[in-house]
Amino acid sequence: MKSITTAELLVNGNRLNQSIATLASIGQLPNGGVKRIAYSAEDIEARNLVRQWMKELEMKITVDAAGNIIGRYSGKNPVAGAIATGSHIDTVPCGGHFDGAYGVLAGLEVVRVLKENQIELNRAIEVIIFTDEEGSMIGSKAISGRVVRDPEYYRRPDGTDIQTCLARVGGDWDNITQAHRSTEGISAFVELHVEQGPVLESMGKQIGVVEGIVGQRRFKITVEGSANHAGTTPMSMRCDALVAASQVVLAVNKIGNTPGQQVATVGKMDVFPNAANVVPGWVEMSLDIRDLSSLHIDSLLKQLRTHLEEIAIATNTQIRLNPCLHNEPALAEPYIQKAIALSCENLNLSHTYLPSRASHDAQELAQIADMGMIFAPSKMGVSHDASEYTSPNECIQGANVLLQTLIQLGKV
C-alpha cells in the first residue's frame, strides 16, 4: 500500500450523510424522531446493518462479552496500540438522527476513505459501537474495567435481566470481564459527537475541541420542617419545608452563577404532604453539579453547605445533603487536542475549546487510553429530541476533522 503523501484527503460527504439517513430510518417515529432502545429489535437491526457495512470494508469484526461491536482496519504495525473511534447507535425513547450514530458512521467513513485510497497507517483504526450508552453505559464501562458486577444493577425497566439482554446482541454476562481492554490494545480514543448544547452555534464556531468531560456530583437534598394546618398556623410560627427548599434552589442557582464554567441544577422536587391546606413538612430535591475541576466542585459544595446551614437556622428546618453519584472529570489529552486543532486549521475551519457537560463513552475510554473529543454544532443546542439537527455540511466538516486527526495519530 502507498504511504500518505497529502493532508488533503476528505470524506465523501454525500455518502456520509446518506448513511446517517439510512440508519435513522431504523426505528423512525411518525414525528421524524428515532426510537432505538438498547437491546430492542430496532437496535439489533441497526447493529446488523452497521456490521454489514464493516464487512463490506473487509474490517475484522468482533463482538465482545459486553456486546460492543469492534471493527478493525489493520495498520502496518500489528503490535502497536490501535487508534479507536466510534460511539453508540442506541437512542432515548424519542431521539434524533445524530446523537451517537454520527460518530459511528463518521468513523466508518474514515475507513472508507483510507481503504479506497489504499492507505494503511502505522496503527490500526478501530471503530467501536458501544452497548447501551443511553442507559447503563455497560459497553464502555466493560472496556474500561469498571462494570458493576451485580447483574441487578443492569436490570431493564421492563424487568428483563442483563443476561438476556446481552445474549440478544452477542454478549455474555458471565464473561463480561473479558471485554476489558488495556493501553497496549488501544493507544488513543477520539470520539466525534454532536455538541448537544448551544455554545458552538452561539459563538459561530464550526468545531469544538473538547477539553474534557466534566465531573458530576449528584445529591438528594432533604428539608425537614413541620407539617401543620395552613389556616391556623401563624406565619411567624411555621417551619415550612417548602419555603426553606425554595431558598435552597436559589442558593444552588447562586453558586452556579459564580465565576467559572460550572453548572448547578435542581431538576426534581417532591413535596410532602403536598396538600393545598397543609404547611409543607418535608421536601426532597435533586442537586446536579458539574465542572472540569474536582477541586472547584469541592469549593462550590463548601459554599453551598454554608448557605444550607444559614437557611436551616433562618427557617427553623433541618437540611441534609446526601450523595448519590460521584463521577470524576475525564480530561482530554493535550496532544490530541492539539491534533484536532491543527486539523481544523489545515481545513480552514474555525474552532474553540470547551468542556463536554454531558456523559459520553469517551469518559470511560479515558480510563485506559489517551482520550479526545470533537464536537460539531447542534442547532439551538437541542438533543435527545426529534428536532435534534446538525446540518449536512456541519456533519461533513466534523468528519473531515476526525479523518485528519486519526491520520495524524495513526502515523506514529
C-alpha positions as CSV (number, residue, x, y, z in Angstrom):
1,M,0.0,0.0,0.0
2,K,1.2,3.5,-0.7
3,S,2.2,5.9,2.1
4,I,0.3,9.1,2.9
5,T,1.5,11.9,0.8
6,T,-1.1,14.5,1.4
7,A,-3.3,16.0,4.2
8,E,-5.9,16.9,1.5
9,L,-7.9,13.7,1.9
10,L,-11.6,14.5,2.5
11,V,-14.6,12.3,3.3
12,N,-17.3,11.7,0.8
13,G,-20.0,14.0,2.2
14,N,-22.9,12.6,0.2
15,R,-22.0,9.1,1.3
16,L,-21.7,10.0,4.9
17,N,-25.0,11.9,5.1
18,Q,-26.8,9.1,3.2
19,S,-25.5,6.6,5.8
20,I,-26.8,8.8,8.6
21,A,-30.2,9.0,6.9
22,T,-30.3,5.2,6.2
23,L,-29.5,4.4,9.8
24,A,-32.1,6.9,11.0
25,S,-34.8,5.0,9.1
26,I,-34.5,2.1,11.6
27,G,-36.8,2.9,14.4
28,Q,-38.1,6.1,12.8
29,L,-41.1,7.6,14.6
30,P,-44.0,9.5,12.9
31,N,-42.6,12.8,14.2
32,G,-39.3,12.2,12.5
33,G,-37.5,11.1,15.6
34,V,-35.8,7.8,16.2
35,K,-36.5,5.1,18.9
36,R,-33.8,2.5,19.1
37,I,-33.7,1.5,22.7
38,A,-30.8,-0.7,23.6
39,Y,-31.4,-4.4,23.1
40,S,-34.6,-3.8,21.2
41,A,-35.5,-5.3,17.8
42,E,-34.6,-1.9,16.2
43,D,-31.3,-1.7,18.0
44,I,-30.4,-5.2,16.8
45,E,-31.5,-4.3,13.2
46,A,-29.3,-1.2,13.3
47,R,-26.3,-3.1,14.7
48,N,-26.7,-5.7,11.9
49,L,-26.7,-3.0,9.3
50,V,-23.5,-1.4,10.6
51,R,-21.8,-4.8,10.9
52,Q,-22.7,-5.4,7.2
53,W,-21.1,-2.1,6.3
54,M,-18.0,-3.1,8.3
55,K,-17.9,-6.4,6.4
56,E,-18.1,-4.6,3.1
57,L,-15.0,-2.7,4.2
58,E,-13.2,-6.0,5.0
59,M,-12.8,-4.9,8.5
60,K,-12.1,-7.6,11.2
61,I,-15.3,-7.7,13.2
62,T,-15.6,-8.9,16.8
63,V,-18.4,-8.7,19.3
64,D,-17.1,-8.7,22.9
65,A,-18.8,-10.0,26.0
66,A,-20.4,-6.7,26.6
67,G,-22.0,-6.7,23.1
68,N,-19.7,-4.0,21.8
69,I,-19.1,-4.3,18.1
70,I,-15.5,-3.6,17.1
71,G,-14.5,-3.2,13.5
72,R,-10.7,-3.1,12.9
73,Y,-8.9,-1.7,9.9
74,S,-5.4,-3.1,10.1
75,G,-2.2,-1.0,10.3
76,K,1.4,-1.6,9.3
77,N,2.5,-2.3,12.9
78,P,0.3,-5.2,14.2
79,V,1.5,-4.9,17.8
80,A,1.1,-1.1,18.2
81,G,-2.0,0.0,20.1
82,A,-4.9,0.9,17.8
83,I,-6.4,4.4,17.4
84,A,-10.0,3.9,18.2
85,T,-13.1,6.0,17.4
86,G,-16.9,5.4,17.5
87,S,-19.8,6.0,19.7
88,H,-23.3,4.4,20.2
89,I,-26.3,3.8,18.0
90,D,-29.0,3.2,20.7
91,T,-31.2,6.2,21.4
92,V,-33.5,7.7,24.0
93,P,-37.3,6.9,23.5
94,C,-37.6,9.9,21.1
95,G,-34.2,10.8,19.9
96,G,-32.7,12.4,16.8
97,H,-30.7,11.2,13.9
98,F,-27.2,12.3,15.1
99,D,-26.6,11.6,18.8
100,G,-24.0,8.8,18.8
101,A,-24.8,7.5,15.4
102,Y,-22.9,10.4,13.8
103,G,-19.7,9.4,15.5
104,V,-20.0,5.7,14.5
105,L,-20.8,6.5,10.8
106,A,-18.1,9.1,10.5
107,G,-15.6,6.6,11.8
108,L,-16.7,4.1,9.1
109,E,-16.4,6.9,6.5
110,V,-12.8,7.5,7.6
111,V,-12.1,3.8,7.0
112,R,-13.8,4.0,3.6
113,V,-11.6,6.9,2.6
114,L,-8.4,5.2,3.7
115,K,-9.3,2.0,2.0
116,E,-10.3,3.5,-1.3
117,N,-7.1,5.5,-1.4
118,Q,-5.1,2.3,-0.4
119,I,-3.7,4.0,2.7
120,E,-2.5,1.9,5.6
121,L,-1.5,3.9,8.7
122,N,1.2,2.6,11.1
123,R,-1.5,1.9,13.7
124,A,-4.8,0.1,13.2
125,I,-8.0,2.0,13.3
126,E,-10.9,0.6,15.4
127,V,-14.5,1.7,15.0
128,I,-16.5,0.7,18.1
129,I,-20.2,0.6,18.6
130,F,-20.7,0.8,22.4
131,T,-23.6,-1.1,24.0
132,D,-26.4,0.8,25.8
133,E,-24.8,4.3,26.1
134,E,-28.1,5.9,26.8
135,G,-28.9,3.6,29.7
136,S,-26.2,2.0,31.7
137,M,-23.1,2.6,29.5
138,I,-22.3,-1.1,30.2
139,G,-20.4,-1.3,26.9
140,S,-17.8,1.3,27.6
141,K,-17.7,0.5,31.3
142,A,-16.8,-3.1,30.5
143,I,-14.0,-2.0,28.2
144,S,-12.6,0.3,30.9
145,G,-12.9,-2.4,33.5
146,R,-15.4,-0.5,35.6
147,V,-18.5,-2.6,35.0
148,V,-20.7,-3.2,38.1
149,R,-20.6,-6.9,38.9
150,D,-24.1,-7.0,40.3
151,P,-26.4,-8.1,37.5
152,E,-29.4,-6.5,39.3
153,Y,-27.8,-3.1,38.7
154,Y,-28.4,-3.6,35.0
155,R,-31.9,-5.0,35.1
156,R,-34.1,-3.1,32.5
157,P,-37.1,-1.0,33.4
158,D,-39.4,-3.7,31.9
159,G,-37.8,-6.3,34.2
160,T,-35.6,-8.0,31.7
161,D,-32.3,-9.3,33.2
162,I,-28.9,-8.3,31.7
163,Q,-28.0,-11.8,30.9
164,T,-30.9,-12.0,28.4
165,C,-30.2,-8.5,27.0
166,L,-26.5,-9.2,26.3
167,A,-27.3,-12.5,24.8
168,R,-29.6,-10.7,22.3
169,V,-26.6,-8.7,21.0
170,G,-24.0,-11.4,21.1
171,G,-22.6,-10.6,24.6
172,D,-22.1,-12.8,27.6
173,W,-22.7,-11.5,31.1
174,D,-20.8,-14.4,32.7
175,N,-17.6,-13.5,30.8
176,I,-18.1,-9.7,30.7
177,T,-14.8,-9.0,32.4
178,Q,-13.1,-10.4,29.2
179,A,-14.3,-7.2,27.4
180,H,-11.7,-5.2,29.4
181,R,-9.1,-3.5,27.2
182,S,-5.7,-2.0,28.0
183,T,-3.5,0.8,26.8
184,E,-1.5,-1.8,24.9
185,G,-4.6,-2.6,22.8
186,I,-6.0,0.9,22.4
187,S,-3.4,3.7,22.3
188,A,-5.9,6.6,21.9
189,F,-9.6,7.1,21.5
190,V,-11.2,10.0,19.7
191,E,-15.0,10.4,19.7
192,L,-16.8,12.7,17.2
193,H,-20.2,13.8,18.6
194,V,-22.7,16.5,18.1
195,E,-22.3,19.1,20.9
196,Q,-25.8,18.7,22.4
197,G,-25.5,22.2,23.5
198,P,-25.7,25.8,22.2
199,V,-22.1,27.0,22.6
200,L,-20.7,26.5,19.1
201,E,-23.8,27.9,17.4
202,S,-23.9,30.9,19.7
203,M,-20.1,31.6,19.1
204,G,-20.3,31.0,15.3
205,K,-17.6,28.3,15.6
206,Q,-17.6,25.3,13.3
207,I,-15.8,22.8,15.5
208,G,-15.4,22.3,19.2
209,V,-12.2,20.9,20.6
210,V,-13.2,19.2,23.8
211,E,-11.0,19.9,26.9
212,G,-12.6,17.1,28.9
213,I,-15.8,15.6,30.1
214,V,-16.9,17.3,33.3
215,G,-17.0,15.6,36.7
216,Q,-20.5,15.2,38.0
217,R,-21.8,15.1,41.6
218,R,-25.4,14.3,42.3
219,F,-27.1,14.6,45.7
220,K,-30.5,14.2,47.3
221,I,-31.3,17.2,49.4
222,T,-33.9,16.7,52.2
223,V,-35.6,19.5,54.0
224,E,-37.4,18.6,57.2
225,G,-39.9,21.1,58.6
226,S,-43.2,20.6,60.4
227,A,-46.4,19.9,58.6
228,N,-49.3,21.9,60.1
229,H,-52.7,23.4,59.3
230,A,-52.4,26.1,56.7
231,G,-55.2,28.1,58.2
232,T,-54.5,28.0,61.9
233,T,-50.7,28.2,61.9
234,P,-49.4,31.8,62.1
235,M,-46.7,32.7,59.6
236,S,-44.3,33.5,62.4
237,M,-44.7,30.0,63.9
238,R,-44.3,27.9,60.8
239,C,-41.4,25.5,60.0
240,D,-42.2,25.5,56.3
241,A,-40.1,23.0,54.4
242,L,-41.0,24.3,51.0
243,V,-40.1,27.9,51.9
244,A,-36.7,26.6,53.0
245,A,-36.4,24.4,49.9
246,S,-37.1,27.4,47.7
247,Q,-34.2,29.3,49.3
248,V,-32.1,26.2,48.7
249,V,-32.9,26.3,45.0
250,L,-31.9,30.0,44.9
251,A,-28.6,29.2,46.7
252,V,-27.8,26.4,44.1
253,N,-28.5,28.9,41.4
254,K,-26.2,31.4,43.1
255,I,-23.2,29.1,43.2
256,G,-23.9,28.0,39.6
257,N,-23.6,31.7,38.6
258,T,-20.3,32.4,40.4
259,P,-17.2,32.8,38.1
260,G,-16.3,29.6,36.3
261,Q,-17.7,27.1,33.8
262,Q,-19.7,25.1,36.3
263,V,-23.4,24.3,36.1
264,A,-25.6,23.5,39.1
265,T,-29.2,22.3,38.8
266,V,-32.2,21.4,40.9
267,G,-34.3,19.4,38.5
268,K,-36.6,17.3,40.7
269,M,-38.6,18.1,43.8
270,D,-41.1,16.2,45.8
271,V,-43.2,18.0,48.5
272,F,-45.0,16.2,51.4
273,P,-47.8,16.0,52.2
274,N,-48.4,18.1,49.0
275,A,-51.9,19.3,50.0
276,A,-53.3,22.8,49.4
277,N,-54.3,23.3,53.1
278,V,-51.2,21.9,54.8
279,V,-47.9,23.7,55.5
280,P,-45.3,21.5,53.8
281,G,-43.4,19.4,56.3
282,W,-40.9,17.6,54.1
283,V,-39.2,18.3,50.8
284,E,-36.8,16.1,48.7
285,M,-35.0,17.5,45.8
286,S,-32.1,16.7,43.5
287,L,-28.9,18.5,43.0
288,D,-26.7,18.0,40.0
289,I,-23.4,20.0,39.8
290,R,-20.7,19.6,37.1
291,D,-17.3,21.1,36.3
292,L,-14.0,20.0,34.7
293,S,-12.2,20.5,38.1
294,S,-13.0,18.3,41.1
295,L,-11.3,20.9,43.3
296,H,-13.6,23.5,42.0
297,I,-16.7,21.3,42.6
298,D,-15.4,20.7,46.2
299,S,-15.1,24.5,46.7
300,L,-18.7,25.1,45.4
301,L,-20.1,22.4,47.6
302,K,-18.4,24.0,50.6
303,Q,-20.0,27.3,49.8
304,L,-23.4,25.6,49.3
305,R,-23.2,23.8,52.7
306,T,-22.6,27.2,54.4
307,H,-25.7,28.6,52.6
308,L,-27.7,25.5,53.7
309,E,-26.7,26.0,57.3
310,E,-27.8,29.6,57.2
311,I,-31.1,28.7,55.6
312,A,-31.8,25.9,58.1
313,I,-31.3,28.4,61.0
314,A,-33.4,31.1,59.4
315,T,-36.3,28.8,58.6
316,N,-36.1,26.5,61.7
317,T,-35.7,23.4,59.5
318,Q,-33.2,20.6,59.1
319,I,-31.4,20.3,55.8
320,R,-29.4,17.3,54.7
321,L,-27.2,16.7,51.7
322,N,-26.9,13.0,50.8
323,P,-24.5,12.0,47.9
324,C,-26.0,9.8,45.1
325,L,-23.4,9.9,42.3
326,H,-19.7,10.8,42.0
327,N,-18.1,10.8,38.6
328,E,-14.6,12.3,38.3
329,P,-13.7,14.5,35.3
330,A,-12.1,12.8,32.3
331,L,-9.6,15.2,30.8
332,A,-8.7,15.2,27.1
333,E,-5.0,14.7,26.4
334,P,-3.3,17.9,25.3
335,Y,-1.6,16.3,22.3
336,I,-4.9,15.0,21.0
337,Q,-6.5,18.5,21.5
338,K,-3.5,19.9,19.5
339,A,-4.0,17.4,16.7
340,I,-7.7,18.3,16.5
341,A,-6.9,22.0,16.4
342,L,-4.3,21.5,13.8
343,S,-6.7,19.6,11.6
344,C,-9.2,22.5,11.9
345,E,-6.5,25.0,10.9
346,N,-5.5,22.9,7.9
347,L,-9.1,22.6,6.9
348,N,-9.8,26.3,7.4
349,L,-12.4,25.6,10.0
350,S,-13.0,27.9,13.0
351,H,-12.8,26.2,16.4
352,T,-13.0,26.8,20.1
353,Y,-12.2,24.9,23.2
354,L,-15.0,23.8,25.5
355,P,-15.9,21.2,28.1
356,S,-18.4,18.5,27.5
357,R,-21.1,18.7,30.2
358,A,-22.8,15.5,29.0
359,S,-21.7,12.0,29.6
360,H,-20.1,10.1,26.7
361,D,-18.4,6.7,26.2
362,A,-15.2,8.6,25.9
363,Q,-15.1,9.3,29.6
364,E,-14.8,5.5,30.2
365,L,-12.2,5.0,27.5
366,A,-10.1,7.8,29.2
367,Q,-9.5,5.2,32.0
368,I,-7.5,3.0,29.7
369,A,-6.3,5.2,26.8
370,D,-5.5,8.8,25.8
371,M,-8.8,10.5,25.0
372,G,-10.0,13.3,22.8
373,M,-13.4,14.5,21.6
374,I,-14.6,16.6,18.6
375,F,-17.9,18.5,18.6
376,A,-20.0,19.5,15.7
377,P,-22.7,22.2,16.3
378,S,-26.2,21.4,17.4
379,K,-28.9,23.7,16.1
380,M,-30.3,25.6,19.1
381,G,-28.4,23.2,21.3
382,V,-31.2,20.6,21.1
383,S,-30.6,16.9,21.5
384,H,-32.5,13.9,22.8
385,D,-35.4,15.1,20.8
386,A,-36.8,14.6,17.3
387,S,-35.8,18.2,16.4
388,E,-32.1,17.5,17.0
389,Y,-30.3,18.8,13.9
390,T,-26.7,19.2,12.6
391,S,-26.6,20.3,9.0
392,P,-25.2,18.0,6.3
393,N,-22.3,20.4,5.8
394,E,-21.6,20.5,9.5
395,C,-21.5,16.7,9.6
396,I,-19.0,16.7,6.7
397,Q,-16.8,19.3,8.5
398,G,-16.7,17.3,11.7
399,A,-16.0,14.1,9.8
400,N,-13.1,15.7,7.9
401,V,-11.6,16.8,11.2
402,L,-11.9,13.3,12.5
403,L,-10.3,11.9,9.4
404,Q,-7.3,14.2,9.6
405,T,-6.9,13.8,13.3
406,L,-6.9,10.0,13.1
407,I,-4.3,10.2,10.3
408,Q,-2.1,12.3,12.5
409,L,-2.4,9.9,15.5
410,G,-2.2,6.8,13.3
411,K,1.1,7.7,11.7
412,V,3.1,7.4,14.9
